[in-house]
């Protein structure tokens, strides 16, 4: 009886060992393949594989890890809204929580949702001094995107003197902040009014000298034709009506074009500045967490 029990216990123990060893090996193989897909930048394949695991072997990899990896993969694929839908599910207890929040901020700024980016980081509690500096740096970038120079200086001053990870990017932020402070925004109304008084002057004001000269020459030519036709043929002559109509249409269009040129100039400047800010916010996050 005792001998039979010993044999049964031995066989049961062997079966449990083999089963656990098999599960451990399978899990290790799964993690190795996941790591391979990620390190080789096969992000869409990784998303598909993680979906397959969730469906067929849900206990192999935890949901927190799956959500983080899917979110980060979609981030690399520049599908920012989908990425944040997964990263948002990473809990505070996860070791990837801080990284997920920094990535959510990057996704938010590329969607021009600066308010969400600020909320995500502002609510993030960090004890590590280096990551805390990174947080203040990202918040200073968000302040620049919102053109809040006072808030930028506040967050910039909160960065410790020992920073080194993003020294170049921080110097760029400070340069941009000085440019924004010194820059005088041009007014479309001023451009339109200037053109109404002196044709082409609104284009000069917008920095488009070539267009300004062209507008001035054409307007002057048409105005001279109107004046000449009025003096020679009178106000009811076909020549006066034709040149008067051409001058009026060209002058009105020139006024509108000058105002639009200044508006586009302001938009182009802001887009260029925002591009620099976003790139310099992005680089330290990728360098630190990758």
C-alpha positions in Angstrom: 0.0 0.0 0.0 2.8 2.4 1.0 4.8 1.4 -2.1 1.8 2.1 -4.4 1.3 5.5 -2.8 4.9 6.4 -3.2 4.8 5.5 -6.9 1.6 7.5 -7.3 3.1 10.5 -5.6 6.3 10.3 -7.7 4.3 10.2 -10.9 2.1 13.1 -9.9 5.1 15.2 -8.9 6.8 14.4 -12.2 3.6 15.4 -14.1 3.3 18.7 -12.2 6.9 19.5 -12.9 6.7 18.7 -16.6 3.5 20.8 -16.9 4.9 23.8 -15.0 8.2 23.5 -17.0 6.2 23.4 -20.2 4.1 26.5 -19.2 7.3 28.3 -18.2 9.0 27.4 -21.4 6.0 28.5 -23.5 5.7 31.7 -21.6 9.5 32.4 -22.1 9.1 31.6 -25.8 6.2 34.0 -26.0 8.1 36.8 -24.3 11.1 36.3 -26.5 9.0 36.5 -29.6 7.2 39.6 -28.4 10.6 41.2 -27.6 11.9 40.2 -31.1 8.9 41.8 -32.8 9.3 45.0 -30.8 13.1 45.4 -31.1 12.8 44.7 -34.9 10.2 47.5 -35.2 7.5 45.1 -36.5 4.9 47.0 -34.6 1.8 46.0 -36.6 2.8 42.3 -36.3 3.3 42.8 -32.6 -0.2 44.2 -32.2 -1.7 41.3 -34.2 0.3 38.8 -32.2 -0.8 40.3 -28.8 -4.4 40.2 -30.0 -3.9 36.5 -30.9 -2.4 35.8 -27.4 -5.3 37.6 -25.7 -7.8 35.5 -27.6 -6.1 32.1 -27.4 -3.8 32.2 -24.3 -5.0 35.1 -22.1 -3.0 34.0 -19.1 0.4 34.1 -20.9 0.9 37.8 -20.7 -0.9 40.2 -18.3 -3.5 42.7 -19.6 -1.4 45.6 -18.3 1.6 44.5 -20.3 -0.6 43.9 -23.4 -2.2 47.3 -23.2 1.2 49.0 -22.7 2.8 47.2 -25.6 -0.2 47.8 -27.9 -0.2 51.5 -26.9 3.5 51.9 -27.5 3.3 50.1 -30.9 0.5 52.3 -32.1 2.6 55.3 -30.9 5.4 54.1 -33.1 2.9 53.8 -36.0 1.9 57.4 -35.3 -1.7 56.4 -34.6 -1.9 58.7 -31.6 -5.5 58.5 -30.6 -5.6 54.7 -30.7 -2.3 54.6 -28.8 -3.7 56.7 -26.0 -6.8 54.4 -25.8 -4.5 51.6 -24.7 -1.9 53.6 -22.7 -4.8 55.1 -20.7 -5.5 51.6 -19.3 -2.0 51.1 -17.8 -2.6 51.3 -14.0 -0.5 53.2 -11.5 0.8 49.9 -10.1 2.5 49.1 -13.4 6.3 49.7 -13.8 5.4 51.2 -17.2 3.0 53.7 -15.8 5.3 56.8 -15.9 6.4 55.9 -19.5 2.9 55.4 -20.6 2.0 59.0 -19.4 4.9 60.6 -21.1 4.0 58.8 -24.3 0.3 59.9 -23.9 1.6 63.5 -23.7 3.5 63.1 -26.9 0.5 61.6 -28.6 -1.6 64.5 -27.3 0.7 67.2 -28.7 0.8 65.6 -32.1 -3.0 65.7 -32.1 -2.7 69.4 -31.0 -4.5 68.6 -27.8 -2.2 70.6 -25.6 -4.7 70.8 -22.7 -4.9 67.0 -22.4 -1.1 66.8 -22.5 -0.8 69.2 -19.7 -3.4 67.4 -17.5 -1.7 64.0 -18.1 1.7 65.3 -16.9 0.5 67.7 -14.2 -1.3 64.8 -12.4 1.8 62.5 -12.6 3.4 62.1 -9.2 7.2 61.3 -9.5 9.8 60.7 -6.9 12.8 60.2 -9.2 14.7 63.5 -9.7 15.7 62.8 -13.3 12.2 61.9 -14.4 10.9 64.9 -12.4 13.2 67.1 -14.5 11.9 65.5 -17.7 8.3 66.2 -16.5 9.1 69.9 -15.9 10.8 70.0 -19.3 7.8 68.6 -21.0 5.5 71.0 -19.2 7.7 73.9 -20.2 7.3 72.8 -23.8 3.5 72.6 -23.4 3.6 76.2 -22.0 5.5 77.3 -25.1 2.9 75.6 -27.3 0.3 77.6 -25.5 2.4 80.8 -25.8 2.4 81.2 -22.0 5.9 82.5 -21.5 5.5 83.2 -17.8 4.4 79.5 -17.2 7.3 78.4 -19.4 9.8 80.2 -17.1 8.2 78.7 -14.0 8.6 75.1 -15.2 12.0 75.8 -16.8 13.3 77.2 -13.5 12.1 74.0 -11.7 14.6 71.9 -13.7 17.6 71.1 -11.5 21.0 72.4 -12.4 22.3 68.8 -12.8 20.2 68.1 -15.9 22.1 66.8 -18.9 19.7 64.5 -20.8 18.1 67.3 -22.7 20.4 70.2 -22.4 20.4 71.0 -26.2 16.6 70.8 -26.3 16.3 73.0 -23.2 18.6 75.6 -24.8 16.3 75.6 -27.9 13.2 76.2 -25.8 14.9 79.2 -24.2 15.8 80.5 -27.6 12.2 80.1 -28.8 10.9 81.8 -25.7 13.1 84.8 -26.4 12.0 84.9 -30.1 8.3 84.8 -29.0 8.8 87.5 -26.5 10.6 89.8 -29.0 8.3 89.1 -31.9 5.7 91.6 -32.8 2.8 89.9 -34.4 1.7 91.4 -37.7 -1.9 92.4 -38.1 -4.0 91.5 -41.2 -6.0 94.7 -40.6 -2.9 96.9 -40.8 -1.9 95.1 -44.0 -5.3 95.6 -45.6 -5.5 99.3 -44.6 -1.9 100.0 -45.8 -2.7 98.4 -49.2 -5.9 100.5 -49.4 -3.9 103.7 -49.0 -0.7 102.7 -51.0 -1.1 99.6 -53.2 1.5 96.9 -52.5 2.5 98.3 -49.1 0.6 95.6 -47.3 2.7 92.9 -49.0 5.8 94.8 -48.0 4.5 94.8 -44.4 4.0 91.0 -44.7 7.6 90.6 -45.9 6.6 89.8 -49.6 8.6 92.5 -51.3 8.4 91.0 -54.8 4.6 90.7 -54.6 4.4 94.3 -53.2 6.3 95.7 -56.1 4.2 93.7 -58.6 1.0 95.0 -57.0 2.2 98.6 -56.9 3.2 98.5 -60.6 -0.1 97.0 -61.8 -2.2 99.2 -59.6 -0.3 102.3 -60.7 -0.7 101.3 -64.4 -4.4 100.8 -64.1 -4.9 104.0 -62.1 -3.1 106.0 -64.8 -5.3 104.4 -67.4 -8.4 105.4 -65.4 -7.2 108.9 -65.0 -6.2 109.3 -68.7 -9.6 107.8 -69.9 -11.5 110.2 -67.6 -9.6 113.3 -68.8 -9.9 112.4 -72.5 -13.2 110.5 -72.8 -15.2 111.3 -69.7 -16.8 109.3 -66.9 -19.3 107.6 -69.1 -16.9 106.4 -71.8 -16.4 102.6 -72.3 -12.7 103.0 -71.8 -13.1 104.7 -68.4 -15.7 102.1 -67.3 -13.5 99.1 -68.3 -10.3 100.5 -66.7 -12.2 101.7 -63.7 -13.7 98.3 -63.1 -10.4 96.5 -63.6 -8.7 98.9 -61.1 -11.5 98.5 -58.5 -11.4 94.7 -58.8 -7.6 94.5 -58.6 -7.4 96.9 -55.8 -10.1 95.2 -53.7 -8.5 91.8 -54.4 -5.1 93.2 -53.4 -6.4 94.5 -50.1 -7.9 91.1 -49.3 -4.7 89.3 -50.5 -2.5 91.5 -48.3 -4.6 90.7 -45.2 -4.6 87.0 -46.1 -0.8 87.0 -46.7 -0.2 88.4 -43.2 -2.6 85.8 -41.7 -0.8 83.0 -43.5 2.6 84.5 -42.4 1.5 84.3 -38.8 0.2 80.8 -39.2 3.4 79.6 -40.9 5.5 81.2 -38.2 3.5 79.5 -35.4 3.5 76.1 -37.2 7.3 76.3 -37.7 7.8 77.2 -34.0 5.4 74.5 -32.8 7.2 71.9 -35.0 10.5 72.7 -33.3 8.9 72.6 -29.9 7.2 69.2 -30.5 10.4 67.7 -31.9 12.4 68.8 -28.9 9.7 67.5 -26.5 9.7 64.2 -28.3 13.5 63.5 -28.5 14.3 63.3 -24.8 11.3 61.0 -24.1 12.3 58.5 -26.7 16.0 58.7 -25.6 15.2 58.3 -21.9 12.7 55.4 -22.2 14.2 53.5 -25.1 
